[in-house]
């Protein structure tokens, strides 16, 4: 089973080990940090929430400058540097004694984390051949889910101890873990005899004069649509627990079971569905297919609203399964399409812009779910379903030209006219417009 989850290549397996270590450390921190800073350091809970909000706003802006830097010096050194910054940040948490220190360190780690995420996709694309790229990304996500779960369980030991010394050990462990991650990714990036031969223009390699993603209307449309589809994350972690307790009257512990179902299904499904997303055409079909279970989950929640505990229990079980299937189909389709739509000479910049959708939904999603969808009942779920349909349609229109076969005689690095429309006469050349 584990062998099926791991990537096939040496480099992919090394990166997977790094992802597992990172996920364990992150899971431990997420499960225990709030208890420490509120209960032991004495920072008010509302202040902790405010710091996280500001950090997520800064995280929305973080990928752009680091993506540009990666476009100049390479994604690998920038990713390793950002990982080491996170290591320093976690160690610094052990010395935080008040709100100012917590605020500064939280912003630092969040910005570094958001900036590093898209660069890992670029690194995978550089190290893995095209037919294994998305499968490797799926493997990393599956391994990360397992690692995160292990981190949650390990955090329970720290929480049980309840002492400042135990939390200091946790922060030190996290710092050491991210140093290990940096070393593993650096090792994976070293040339080996088994490494696939790069194409004439290595995908994602820095190059002079690369186009800007901010002038690429198709890519920006896809990135915006993807941020809407990512609302499945806010539904699962924000809306579902609240709906189960407030609207359906289910016990609070039931939401933990639901999250466990999502985690297990993601581990099982992620690598399997990745095989259907190779190439832009197949990935686009998968994206459209993902919309169906996402909309179905909304319909199930809407139909069960106010119908009693038994109906709610059945509906939430089916809805979370549908939501998880849609989430996994969307994830692999978005990885492949974003990589295919990104200009080869500006891939770090492009994927950094695309990744901003996650930060955007982390900021807007919780407010949308709690202020509009939850009190809106069935009408609120209908709005979310319509958002999923509209976002899928917009993403599909933006990506459709990239599904056409390349022009006969074009070089591997030369985009097809169908995929990259020629600029109008006398206009400054741009990528995918």
KOLKETI-517609 format. One line per field, with one value per residue (C-alpha): residue number from 1; y, z, x. Coordinates in steps of 0.02 Angstrom, whole numbers. Layout:
nr <- (NUM:...) $
yy <- (Y:...) $
zz <- (Z:...) $
xx <- (X:...) $
This chain:
nr <- (1:2:3:4:5:6:7:8:9:10:11:12:13:14:15:16:17:18:19:20:21:22:23:24:25:26:27:28:29:30:31:32:33:34:35:36:37:38:39:40:41:42:43:44:45:46:47:48:49:50:51:52:53:54:55:56:57:58:59:60:61:62:63:64:65:66:67:68:69:70:71:72:73:74:75:76:77:78:79:80:81:82:83:84:85:86:87:88:89:90:91:92:93:94:95:96:97:98:99:100:101:102:103:104:105:106:107:108:109:110:111:112:113:114:115:116:117:118:119:120:121:122:123:124:125:126:127:128:129:130:131:132:133:134:135:136:137:138:139:140:141:142:143:144:145:146:147:148:149:150:151:152:153:154:155:156:157:158:159:160:161:162:163:164:165:166:167:168:169:170:171:172:173:174:175:176:177:178:179:180:181:182:183:184:185:186:187:188:189:190:191:192:193:194:195:196:197:198:199:200:201:202:203:204:205:206:207:208:209:210:211:212:213:214:215:216:217:218:219:220:221:222:223:224:225:226:227:228:229:230:231:232:233:234:235:236:237:238:239:240:241:242:243:244:245:246:247:248:249:250:251:252:253:254:255:256:257:258:259:260:261:262:263:264:265:266:267:268:269:270:271:272:273:274:275:276:277:278:279:280:281:282:283:284:285:286:287:288:289:290:291:292:293:294:295:296:297:298:299:300:301:302:303:304:305:306:307:308:309:310:311:312:313:314:315:316:317:318:319:320:321:322:323:324:325:326:327:328:329:330:331:332:333:334:335:336:337:338:339:340:341:342:343:344:345:346:347:348:349:350:351:352:353:354:355:356:357:358:359:360:361:362:363:364:365:366:367:368:369:370:371:372:373:374:375:376:377:378:379:380:381:382:383:384:385:386:387:388:389:390:391:392:393:394:395:396:397:398:399:400:401:402:403:404:405:406:407:408:409:410:411:412:413:414:415:416:417:418:419:420:421:422:423:424:425:426:427:428:429:430:431:432:433) $
yy <- (0:124:79:125:295:343:415:295:395:421:609:593:477:596:740:630:596:783:813:683:762:935:872:789:950:1056:941:948:1137:1164:1049:1121:1300:1393:1306:1361:1543:1571:1461:1476:1635:1726:1804:1835:1716:1862:1931:1762:1760:1937:1892:1741:1850:1978:1839:1762:1931:1949:1768:1815:1937:1831:1714:1852:1924:1754:1683:1824:1786:1602:1651:1733:1615:1453:1378:1257:1382:1495:1348:1287:1462:1484:1315:1367:1529:1425:1322:1481:1542:1387:1395:1579:1533:1457:1631:1723:1802:1922:1972:2071:1923:1804:1922:1944:1760:1706:1828:1771:1586:1612:1716:1591:1445:1523:1575:1401:1302:1340:1323:1141:1110:1191:1084:926:978:1004:837:725:685:750:583:570:751:755:581:637:790:675:562:710:760:584:567:738:686:535:642:774:642:575:753:776:618:667:839:753:698:879:938:804:861:1040:1115:1253:1137:1013:1150:1214:1038:1040:1203:1137:978:1081:1186:1030:950:1095:1091:907:952:1083:957:825:943:1003:822:783:930:868:794:604:481:430:606:630:730:907:970:1102:1234:1157:1182:1307:1356:1539:1632:1813:1905:1785:1851:1913:1812:1977:2014:1841:1856:1672:1621:1754:1695:1516:1570:1668:1525:1405:1512:1492:1303:1299:1350:1163:1183:1313:1207:1056:1138:1287:1260:1073:1070:1222:1153:985:1062:1217:1166:977:960:827:806:907:752:698:828:743:581:674:751:579:512:652:616:428:451:578:457:320:425:555:447:344:493:572:445:523:699:680:817:972:888:748:868:983:838:794:973:973:805:875:1003:867:795:970:1027:863:893:1064:989:856:985:1096:952:899:1073:1068:887:808:716:552:635:754:611:518:677:736:566:564:749:735:586:685:839:736:657:829:900:764:775:964:958:847:937:1106:1049:987:1133:1267:1189:1171:1349:1426:1496:1387:1535:1609:1454:1502:1670:1592:1456:1580:1685:1529:1479:1646:1573:1466:1617:1713:1580:1565:1749:1760:1582:1578:1745:1690:1525:1597:1762:1706:1519:1453:1574:1564:1382:1298:1462:1481:1308:1351:1504:1397:1271:1410:1477:1304:1293:1469:1443:1278:1360:1505:1390:1280:1426:1490:1320:1255:1323:1223:1059:1073:979:1079:1151:1033:1064:1168:1142:1069:1239:1330:1351:1309:1455:1370:1374:1545:1666:1785:1964:2095:2194:2326:2259:2208:2017:1932:1752:1666:1812) $
zz <- (0:49:-106:-214:-129:-152:-314:-430:-448:-325:-326:-301:-151:-71:-91:-21:135:154:134:267:391:355:378:545:610:542:615:787:781:718:849:998:961:1004:1173:1212:1160:1237:1391:1440:1360:1397:1228:1209:1086:984:966:905:776:721:698:592:484:452:421:289:205:196:138:-8:-65:-23:-174:-303:-255:-213:-376:-468:-372:-415:-597:-588:-481:-487:-384:-285:-190:-153:-88:21:88:130:218:326:367:429:534:616:642:735:850:880:945:1098:1147:1119:1278:1214:1071:971:958:914:780:699:697:636:490:447:445:350:213:194:188:57:-49:-41:-90:-278:-292:-239:-389:-501:-427:-454:-634:-659:-582:-645:-826:-887:-871:-685:-633:-575:-499:-394:-335:-289:-194:-96:-48:7:109:186:244:331:409:465:552:640:693:768:871:930:980:1101:1202:1214:1261:1394:1470:1471:1525:1440:1426:1322:1200:1190:1140:1007:935:935:848:715:685:664:552:430:422:374:242:167:159:78:-57:-91:-108:-229:-336:-361:-534:-543:-682:-665:-683:-842:-981:-986:-1143:-1251:-1138:-966:-899:-758:-784:-760:-921:-973:-1041:-979:-990:-837:-773:-729:-914:-953:-951:-974:-832:-715:-753:-714:-552:-495:-539:-445:-288:-294:-316:-165:-58:-34:99:196:179:255:397:440:379:403:590:623:517:606:779:749:607:624:813:800:940:923:913:753:653:700:625:466:451:476:333:222:267:236:70:13:48:-48:-195:-228:-315:-406:-487:-538:-678:-766:-769:-884:-1015:-1023:-1116:-988:-843:-910:-921:-742:-686:-762:-681:-512:-518:-510:-337:-270:-323:-260:-87:-81:-135:1:137:72:67:245:320:462:426:590:661:566:396:438:487:324:222:300:273:89:66:141:29:-123:-66:-42:-215:-293:-193:-253:-435:-430:-349:-479:-624:-559:-538:-717:-796:-701:-753:-935:-942:-862:-983:-975:-952:-810:-726:-547:-566:-646:-516:-375:-440:-456:-277:-213:-230:-76:30:-43:6:180:202:117:140:328:323:175:259:430:378:226:193:368:411:232:246:81:-13:52:-12:-181:-193:-159:-291:-419:-374:-410:-578:-629:-577:-671:-828:-817:-786:-932:-1053:-1001:-1017:-1173:-1299:-1211:-1247:-1435:-1513:-1543:-1713:-1830:-1830:-1671:-1551:-1378:-1299:-1428:-1377:-1498:-1572:-1505:-1331:-1339:-1447:-1548:-1485:-1588:-1711:-1635:-1461:-1337:-1341:-1192:-1137:-1148:-1182) $
xx <- (0:135:235:85:72:255:323:414:575:717:695:508:531:656:534:395:496:522:335:297:419:347:169:207:285:143:10:90:98:-80:-153:-58:-4:-164:-174:4:-8:-180:-166:18:83:-79:-117:-306:-391:-459:-283:-221:-361:-317:-134:-182:-295:-157:-32:-147:-167:22:31:-80:53:206:216:236:406:480:413:501:662:646:627:799:903:802:662:769:879:731:628:770:797:613:612:758:668:522:642:708:530:473:624:587:414:498:560:395:331:198:86:214:331:190:125:296:343:171:179:356:311:149:229:372:250:136:285:363:208:205:394:382:269:398:536:434:405:592:641:503:455:287:199:244:231:50:58:206:110:-35:84:150:-27:-72:88:59:-115:-41:96:-29:-134:21:64:-110:-87:88:23:-95:57:116:-58:-71:94:30:197:295:445:343:292:471:523:386:451:628:571:483:639:745:612:615:804:788:659:777:919:807:743:920:975:834:887:1064:1097:1102:1123:941:875:772:852:785:700:785:710:692:518:518:701:738:761:780:630:497:319:225:76:-8:-29:-96:-285:-318:-204:-273:-449:-400:-314:-468:-585:-473:-484:-674:-662:-546:-695:-718:-582:-683:-839:-753:-657:-769:-946:-972:-928:-1039:-1182:-1174:-1190:-1297:-1412:-1421:-1404:-1269:-1139:-979:-870:-956:-859:-695:-760:-808:-635:-558:-666:-602:-421:-434:-525:-395:-254:-345:-406:-272:-141:-273:-361:-195:-176:-326:-252:-102:-106:-214:-359:-381:-355:-490:-613:-569:-598:-772:-807:-752:-892:-1026:-985:-952:-1125:-1200:-1127:-1209:-1376:-1366:-1331:-1472:-1597:-1556:-1567:-1695:-1748:-1694:-1545:-1562:-1580:-1438:-1323:-1353:-1340:-1178:-1097:-1144:-1104:-930:-891:-950:-854:-695:-710:-735:-590:-471:-525:-507:-335:-251:-337:-282:-100:-91:-184:-89:77:23:-45:110:238:395:512:410:342:392:305:151:128:159:15:-94:-57:-123:-297:-271:-226:-372:-498:-420:-460:-630:-693:-724:-816:-923:-968:-1012:-1092:-1193:-1201:-1234:-1377:-1442:-1494:-1538:-1520:-1343:-1296:-1374:-1261:-1107:-1162:-1184:-1011:-937:-1026:-975:-794:-783:-853:-730:-581:-635:-648:-477:-393:-480:-352:-215:-302:-274:-128:32:71:160:347:345:490:452:475:371:189:51:-46:-201:-129:-49:-144:-40:-44:-134:-32:81:49:182:194:114:88:-77:-193) $
